């Protein structure tokens, strides 16, 4: 089970840290796809971006979750 993060007497979910990390990883991946020209070959860009973010978030929770 996840442990809460205590900051100033407030308890935060570990997803508070996992969510921005997944966003940064998906942003880096999108930037690399754009630089290589593969970004234009994606059929549904919005669905791809959402799926990429969810996959990164699931991977981070799997790897960093206790």
N, C-alpha and C positions, 0 to 999 in steps of 0.2 A: 504494500500500500504506500501511497505517496505521503511524505511528511510535509506539513505546512511550514511556510517560511514566516518567522516572526520578525516584524520590523516595527519598532516603536510601539509595541504592545498590540499591533494588529496582525492577524493571521491571514496570509495570502496563499493561494493555491500555487503549486509548482508550475501550473500552466501559464502563470504570469511571466515566467522566464522562458518557457518552451515556445510560446506563441511568437514572440519577436524573433527568436532564433530561427524558427521555421520560415518566417517571412523573409529574413535576410538571406537564407539559403535559396529560397525560391526566386528572390530578386537577382541573386548572382547567376543562377541558372538561366533565367530569362535574358539577362544581359549577355551571357555567353552565346545563347542561341541567336540573339539579335546580331551580335558581331560576326558570327559564322554564316549568317544568311539563312539558317534553318527555321527561324521564327516565321518567315513568310510562307513556309510550306505546311504550317499547322492549320488544320481545317477549321476547328472551332477554338479560337484563341482563349476566350473566356472560360470555357470548360476545361481546357488544358491547364490554365493558371490555377483554377480552383483545385483540380485534381493533383497538381504538383504540390501545392501548399498542404493539402491534406496528407499526401504521401510523406512529405518531409516531417510534418507534425507527428504522424504515427511512428515514423522511424526514430525521431527524437524521444518520444515517450517510451518507446521500446528499449532504446539504448541507455537513456539517462534515468528512467524510472526505476525505483528500487524494487 
